[in-house]
Every structure is written in structure tokens, then in C-alpha cells.
Amino acid sequence: MDTVTHHKDLFVWRKSIALAGKVYAATRLLPSEEHSGLGQQLRRAAVCIPSSIAAGVAHRSRTECIQFLRTACGSAWEIETQILIAAAQGLITDHEALLEEIAQIGCLLNTLIRNVGSADRAAHAKACASLVGLG
């Protein structure tokens, strides 16, 4: 596949959808007093990653695309921070797998940002395609 025709073509988008599902599962196990605080924060950030990737791919402008991809990256690091806080408080156990997935998504997003930023207009979709099917 030479070009990305849809955000669903991106491996990083698919990975972020899977991460969101795992974050939702983890937040279901939080104490009830954390559901409206940390639980909502984690879920919001988890939903933001694939949503921002989708919005970025939908934009024709490289600048706007990169801006949305950076937002997705920032949300990944928000989740990492919140998971570390929750783990330190004993609220989430077995968090290492989540942290590993977050790190992988962050690396994939940084690569995508770099590729889109260095590509000319004609190569924009091809730069995105460099991450299709990685895994």
C-alpha cells in the first residue's frame, strides 16, 4: 500500500484503539471515588489519541496534520503520567504492559510526525503510509 486513504490504515491508529480499550478496562477496576476523577481523565486521554490521529489524517494541510498528531502524542504521555500516579497509589496493578504500549504508540507517533513534516505536499500520504501495517 503506497498511500493512506483512511486513518484506519495506520498501525498507530489501530494500536491506539486497542490501548483505549485496555484503559477503559483498567478504569472499571478503580475504586468508585476515582471514577469521576482519575478514571475520567484516563478515558478522555485514551479517546483523544485515536481521535486526534483521525482528525490529523483528515486534514489536507501538513501543518494541521502535525498539530493533531502532536496532540495525540501529548495525550499518550498524559496517560503514562496518570498510570504512574495510579500505580504509585496502588490503584492500578499490572500497569507495565500499558506503559509499554504507550511508549510504543509515542514512538510511532513521533516517527509519523517526523515523516509528515519532512515530506512535500505530493509525498504527504506516502509519508503516512510508512507506518501502515507495522507491527
C-alpha positions in Angstrom: 0.0 0.0 0.0 1.6 3.3 -1.1 -0.8 5.8 0.3 -3.0 6.2 3.3 -6.6 6.7 2.2 -8.1 6.5 5.7 -6.9 6.8 9.3 -7.9 3.2 9.8 -5.0 2.3 7.5 -2.5 3.4 10.1 -1.0 0.9 12.5 -0.6 3.6 15.2 -4.3 4.3 15.0 -5.2 0.7 15.4 -2.7 0.4 18.4 -4.3 3.4 20.0 -7.8 2.0 19.6 -6.6 -1.2 21.4 -4.9 0.9 24.1 -8.2 2.8 24.7 -10.0 -0.5 25.3 -7.4 -1.5 27.8 -7.6 1.9 29.6 -11.4 1.5 29.8 -11.0 -2.0 31.3 -8.4 -0.8 33.8 -10.5 2.2 34.9 -13.5 -0.1 35.5 -11.4 -1.6 38.3 -10.7 1.7 40.0 -12.4 2.5 43.4 -15.7 4.2 42.9 -14.3 7.5 44.3 -11.8 7.6 41.4 -14.4 7.0 38.6 -15.2 10.7 38.2 -11.6 11.9 38.7 -8.7 9.8 37.6 -10.9 7.4 35.7 -12.4 10.1 33.5 -9.0 11.7 32.9 -7.6 8.4 31.7 -10.5 7.7 29.5 -10.5 11.2 28.0 -6.8 11.0 27.1 -7.2 7.4 25.8 -10.0 8.5 23.4 -8.1 11.6 22.4 -5.2 9.6 20.8 -7.1 7.8 18.0 -9.4 10.7 17.6 -6.6 13.2 17.1 -4.9 10.8 14.6 -8.1 10.5 12.6 -8.5 14.3 12.6 -4.9 14.8 11.6 -5.1 12.4 8.6 -8.4 14.1 7.5 -6.7 17.5 7.1 -5.1 18.3 3.8 -2.6 20.7 5.4 0.7 19.1 6.7 0.8 21.8 9.5 -2.7 20.9 10.8 -2.0 17.2 10.4 1.2 17.5 12.5 -0.6 19.6 15.1 -3.2 16.9 15.6 -0.6 14.2 15.7 1.3 16.2 18.4 -2.0 16.4 20.4 -2.2 12.6 20.1 1.4 12.2 21.4 0.7 14.6 24.3 -2.3 12.5 25.3 -0.2 9.4 25.3 2.2 11.0 27.7 -0.7 12.2 29.8 -1.9 8.6 30.1 1.6 7.4 31.0 1.7 10.0 33.8 -1.7 9.2 35.1 -1.0 5.4 35.1 2.2 6.0 37.1 0.3 8.1 39.6 -2.4 5.4 39.9 0.2 2.7 40.3 2.0 4.6 43.0 -1.3 4.9 44.9 -1.9 1.2 44.5 -5.0 1.9 42.3 -3.8 0.0 39.2 -1.8 -3.2 39.2 -0.2 -4.9 36.3 0.4 -1.5 34.6 3.7 -2.4 32.9 2.0 -3.7 29.8 0.1 -0.4 29.5 3.2 1.6 29.9 5.0 -0.4 27.2 2.1 0.1 24.8 2.0 3.8 25.5 5.8 4.1 24.8 5.4 2.2 21.5 2.5 4.5 20.4 4.6 7.5 21.4 7.5 6.3 19.2 5.2 5.6 16.3 3.6 9.0 16.6 7.0 10.7 16.7 8.1 8.8 13.6 4.9 9.7 11.8 5.2 13.4 12.8 8.8 13.4 11.5 7.8 11.7 8.2 4.9 14.1 7.6 7.0 17.1 8.5 9.8 16.2 6.1 7.5 15.3 3.2 6.5 17.6 0.5 2.8 18.0 -0.4 2.8 15.3 -3.0 4.5 12.9 -0.6 2.3 13.6 2.4 0.2 10.5 2.1 3.2 8.4 1.3 4.9 9.6 4.5 1.9 8.4 6.4 2.0 5.1 4.6 5.4 4.3 6.0 3.6 3.3 9.2 0.9 1.3 7.7 0.9 -2.3 8.8 3.9 -2.0 11.2 3.7 -4.5 13.9 
